[in-house]
């Protein structure tokens, strides 16, 4: 991304530093300290040339300008998405899937937005809820902090989702919905999972989609913890996705096609083998190489050795014969 254009997009929200020169840090009042309600607001140091940002107060940091845009704006402006890869056709295809024809966009009544009281997760939360969410995601669920930053994860301190860890779902740089998980140590009651509902969001929501651009193989799980566990774990060219359930909509398939993967592996939970094969058959029906990876427990509970063994034993789906055949390959190559 062009550093100057990123800075121009962010500064109406972050404010304007007293002085700035390319290659040096621009210092802003940290918006993450502000949202977290910290007593002392530290500075967010942004080096646009290096693509890095850090706050020494709350601990929020990233080495990616895209992550900074998502965290501050909640989206990546379309012009920057095009500039980032130089692939305007890809962006236009994604917009066509998300919105349909241009004239149909006017019928959208409610734009997706994050829930009330949303606070981005920082490295060193100072509030009680933030600390509990941090322990739950990083210590209990073993999600690396960098992965959480990549998707713009956070939590809610008020409203209907108070006490939930919240995971925004971005497609083509645009927020399409969010999913969430109740943090047991913060909130005792309520459903385990809650999704945002915004029109066609269910049919376009593929969690971690933008972080899978350029991956040769895609591995699709059911929920965000599956995507975290599958993303670049066995191979840096493996992208972890989540369909937020066991149903693949036509728009999901079209979005996956746009990524042009060499293979798509469906890895649903152990209690949903039929739905996994159905999803793989949908993918294979449009010409994608699709397979099913059977697991005996949730993907995020597998050790590296167990995941590798399941991957090698995956089954290729043959759409024409309506049958399947065994297929195993090494995960690293």
N, C-alpha and C positions, 0 to 999 in steps of 0.2 A: 504494500500500500504506500501511496505517496505520503510521506510524513507531514508535509505542509497542509495537505488537504484533510488529513486526519485531525491535525491541530485546529484547523478552521471549523471542523464539524464539532469538536469537543468544547472549544472555549466559550461559546455562548452559554454552556451549562456549567463548566468548571470555573469560569471567570478568566481574567486576563492577567498574566504575570507582570510584575513591574518591569522586567527586562527579559529578553529571550534572544539567543543566537543559536543557529543550527549546530548540533553536536553537543550542546550543553543541556543541563536539566532545566525544564520549566517547572516552577513550583506553584502549586495551587492549594488552597484549603482542601483537605482531603474529604471528598464527598462520602466516603465510607465511614469515616469517623463521625461525620454529621448524622448520617442515617442511623448509626448504631447508638447515637445519643451519648457519646463519650464526653466526659467533663472537659477534657483538653483536646482541642482539635489540632492535629498535627498537619504536616504538609504531604501532599502527594507529589513525589518527584517523578517527572515524566521526561524521558530522553527519547524524543521522536526518531532521531537518527538510528539509535540502537534498537528501538522498538520495545523499550522496557519502562516499567513504572513500578514504584514501590512507596509505601507509607511506613515509616519506622515506628509510628505510633500504634496503629491497629494491625499492622503486619500484612495488609493486602498487597499483593504483588503479581506481576505478570511479565512475561517476556514476549508478548504478542499484542500488537496494536488492535487486532480484531477483538481480543478478549476485553481490552480496555473500552472499546466502543460499545460492546454488549453490556458491560457492567455499568457504564455511565448513561448511555442513551437507550439501552434495551433493544437495540437493533444495529445493523450495519447499513448505512445509507446506500441505496442502490448504485449510485455513481462510484462508490468506493469498491463495491463488490465487482463491478465490471473492470475497474482499473487494476484490481488485485490480480486477476488471472488473465485479463485481456480477452475474456471469452464472453462477449455480449450475448451470443446465441444461447449459451447455457443459462444465463440469468433470465433471458426472455422465455426460455422453456419452463423454468421454474415458476415464473410469474404466471404463465399460461395455465400451469397445473393448479397453482394456488387460487387464482382469481377467475379463470375462464377468460372469455373475451373482454376486451377493454370496456365495452359499453355495459358489461354486467357488473363492473366494480361499483357502480353507483348504487347497486341494490344492497351492498354491505351495510348493515344497520349498526353493528357494534364491532369496533376494532379490538383485536386481542390486547389485553393488558394484564400486567401482573397483579396479584391480589393485594388488597389493602394491607398496609403495615409491612410490606416486603422490605427486607434488609439484606443486601449482598453479604455473603459469608466472608469474613476476614480471617487472617492468620492468627490473630490474638483477640478474640472477642472479649469485651469487657462486661457485657450484660449477661444475666443468668441464662436467658433462652439461647443466646448465641453460643455460650460455652457448652451447653448441653447438646446443641445441634452439632457443634464441632466435634465433641466426643463421640456422638452417635455415628456420624458419617466417616470420620477419619480413624477413630480407635476401634469402634465396634464393627463397622461395615468395611473398613480397610480401603476406603476410596482415597487415592492420592489428592492432596490439596490442589495440585495443578489441574487435575481432571475437573474438579469442581469449578475452578476459575474458568476453564474452557467453555463450560456450558452456562456460566453466570448463575450458579447455584446460590441460594440464600435461605431465608426463613421468615416467618411472620411473627410479629409481636402483638398484633391486634387483629380484630375481624374474625371471620369464620375459620380462617386457617391459622389462627394463633397456635403456636406449638407444633407446626408442621415444617419439615424441610421442604423447600420448594425448588423445582428444577424447570427452568424455562425451556421451551422447545422452539428452536429457531430453524427455519428452512430458507435458504437463500438470503440469510441475513435478517429475515423478518420473523418477528415473534408470531407464532401461529396458535400457541396455547401454552399451558404449563401442566406439569404433574407434580404430585407431592407425596410425602410419606409422613405419617404421624410419628413423632418422636416420643416413645413410651415414657421416658423420664420427665417429660414436660407436660404432656397431655395424656390423661388416662383414658378418656372417652372419645368417641368419634370413629369414623371409618378409617381403616388403615391407609387407604389411598383415596385421593381426591384429584380430579382433573378439572381444568378450566374448560368451559363449553362456549365456543364462539363460532356459530354457524357450521361451516364445513371443517372445523378444526380436527375432528376425529379422523377424517379421511385424508388429511394432509400431514398429520403429526407423526414424524419419525424422529425420535429422540436421538441427539448427537449427529444429526444428518450432516451439518456443515463441516464437522470435524472429520468426516469420512471422504471428503472430496479428494480424489487422487489415490484412494486405496484400491489395490487390485482385487482383494476379496472383502466381501461384506459378510458379517456374521450377525444375524438378527435374533435378539432375545425378546422377552416380553416386557421387561421394565427397565428403568434407568440403572439399577445396580447390575443387571445383566450386561447392559451396554458398557458400563465402566469396566466390568470384569473381562469383557471380550475385546475391548478396543486396544489394538497394538500390543496385546499381551504375548501371543505366540510369535508374532512377526510384525515388524513395523509397517507392513503393507496390509495388515488386517484391520478393517474398520468395524467397530462395534455399534450396532444400531438397536433400537427398541421400538416395537410397533405399539407399545402401550396396550397390550392385550394379545389375543391370539387371532385377530381378524386382520387380513390384509385387504384394504380397499383398492379399487382400480387406480386411484390417484397415488396411493403408496407405490404401486408397481411402476407407474410412470415416473415417479421421482427416483426410484431405484434405477430404472433404465437410464435416466439422465446421467448418473454417476459412471456409467459404462464399466461395470466391474467384470472381471474375468469369471467370477463365480460368486454366487450368493448362497450362504449356508444358513439354514433355519435351525435355531437352537432354542426351542421352547422348553418349558419345565417338563419334568418327567411324567406329569399327569396329563399331558396334552399331545401325545404322539400323533393322533389322527389329524389334529389341527395343524401340526407342523408339516405333515405331508401334504395337506391341502394347500397351505401357503406356498410350499415349494412348487407344487404343481401349477399354481397361478403364475409364478415367476417363470417357470419353464415354458408355459404356454405362449409367452411373448418372445421366446428365443433366448432367454437367459439360461446359463448353466446353473442349475439349482440342485442343492443337496440338503439332506437332513442330518443333523448331528444329535444322536440320542444321548441323553444324560440320565443318571439315576438320582441326581439331586440338582438343586438350582445351580445355574452356571456360576454364580458368584461364590458358591460354596466349594467349588472344585479346586484342588491343588493344581499347580502347573503340570505335574505329571498326569493327573487324571484328565485335565482338559486336553492335553496333547494326545492322549490315547483315544479320547472321544472324537477328536478332530480327525485322526487318522482312520478311524472306523466309520466315518460318515458315509451316508448312502446317497448315491446319485439318482435323481428322479428322471425317468424317461417319459416325456409327455405324450408321445405318440402311442407307445405300447401300453400306457397306463400301468407300467410296472416300475420296479426299482432294481438297481444292481449295486453291489458293494463297490466302494471305491475308497482307496486310502492313498494319501500322499504325505510326504514329509511337510510339516508346517513351516520349516525354515528353508528358503531357497531364494 
